[in-house]
Each structure stands twice: as C-alpha cells, then as structure tokens.
C-alpha cells in the first residue's frame, strides 16, 4: 500500500492483474471475467466506485510495476464534508 500527500492511496497485489480491456468492466455490478472462480456476488468494486463518486473522488486500476494490479483511490481536496453552519469558521 502506498499513501501520498496528494490524497491518493494505492493498493497493489501480485495476482494475475487485470487485462487492459477489462479495467473499466470490473467496476460494473455483477460483472465477472470469463473463467473467474469466486464466491462473491460481484459487487465489491462497484460499491467502492460509488463511495468514491459520492465523495467526489475516483478509483482506477492499472498494472502494478512488479506485475499484478494497482488500485488507486484519488480523494479530491474538496471532498471533505462541510462543517455544519452553526460551527462554520468565518
């Protein structure tokens, strides 16, 4: 895992990686690649993407430098919740 001051968190694995043509598809609900054996429902990455979108952030997947996949969560600076009006600092 890498954490950067710019508001990015990257999680790397050493698995087979994600083929370039499937990198957007893996964030779709219930999508699974051909021949993928899993006990999951295919919702995890779709949920992560929705959470990131709700906080004005993003997620992407790339090839990790040593092979495998690199998932990067990018948090926008303005994604922090606003302080309630009664507690706002002028």
C-alpha positions in Angstrom: 0.0 0.0 0.0 1.2 3.5 -0.8 -0.2 6.7 0.7 0.6 10.0 -0.9 0.2 13.5 0.4 -1.8 14.4 -2.7 -4.7 12.4 -1.4 -4.0 9.1 -3.2 -3.9 5.7 -1.8 -2.7 2.8 -3.9 -3.2 -0.9 -3.1 -1.0 -3.4 -5.1 -1.3 -7.1 -5.4 0.8 -9.8 -7.1 -2.0 -11.7 -8.8 -2.5 -12.1 -12.5 -3.5 -8.4 -12.9 -6.4 -7.0 -14.9 -6.3 -7.0 -18.7 -6.5 -3.5 -20.1 -9.7 -4.2 -22.0 -11.4 -5.2 -18.7 -10.3 -2.4 -16.4 -13.5 -0.4 -16.7 -15.7 -3.5 -16.7 -14.5 -4.7 -13.3 -16.3 -1.8 -11.7 -19.7 -2.8 -13.1 -22.2 -4.5 -10.8 -22.2 -8.3 -11.1 -19.5 -8.4 -13.8 -17.0 -11.3 -13.7 -14.4 -12.2 -16.2 -14.6 -15.5 -18.1 -13.3 -18.4 -16.1 -13.3 -16.4 -12.8 -14.0 -18.6 -9.8 -15.3 -16.6 -6.9 -17.7 -16.9 -4.0 -18.5 -13.2 -4.2 -21.6 -11.5 -5.8 -19.5 -9.2 -8.0 -20.5 -6.0 -6.1 -17.3 -5.0 -4.1 -15.6 -2.8 -6.7 -18.9 -1.3 -7.8 -19.6 -0.3 -4.2 -16.1 1.2 -3.9 -16.6 3.2 -7.1 -20.0 4.5 -5.8 -18.5 5.5 -2.5 -15.6 7.3 -4.2 -18.0 9.1 -6.6 -20.2 10.2 -3.6 -17.1 11.8 -2.1 -16.0 13.4 -5.4 -13.1 11.0 -5.7 -12.3 8.3 -8.1 -10.8 4.8 -8.4 -8.7 3.3 -11.2 -6.9 0.1 -11.8 -3.5 -0.2 -13.6 -0.8 -2.8 -14.0 1.4 -2.8 -10.9 5.1 -2.2 -11.5 6.1 -5.7 -10.4 3.0 -7.4 -12.1 -0.4 -7.8 -10.7 -2.9 -4.9 -10.2 -2.6 -1.5 -8.7 -5.9 0.1 -7.4 -5.6 3.8 -6.8 -8.1 5.8 -4.8 -7.9 9.5 -5.5 -9.6 11.7 -2.9 -10.5 15.3 -4.0 -9.4 18.1 -1.6 -13.0 19.5 -1.6 -14.4 16.0 -0.8 -14.3 16.6 2.9 -17.8 17.2 4.4 -18.6 20.8 5.1 -18.8 21.9 8.7 -22.4 22.5 9.9 -23.4 26.2 9.6 -23.5 26.8 13.3 -19.9 25.5 13.6 -18.5 27.1 10.5 -15.5 29.3 11.0 -15.9 32.7 9.3 
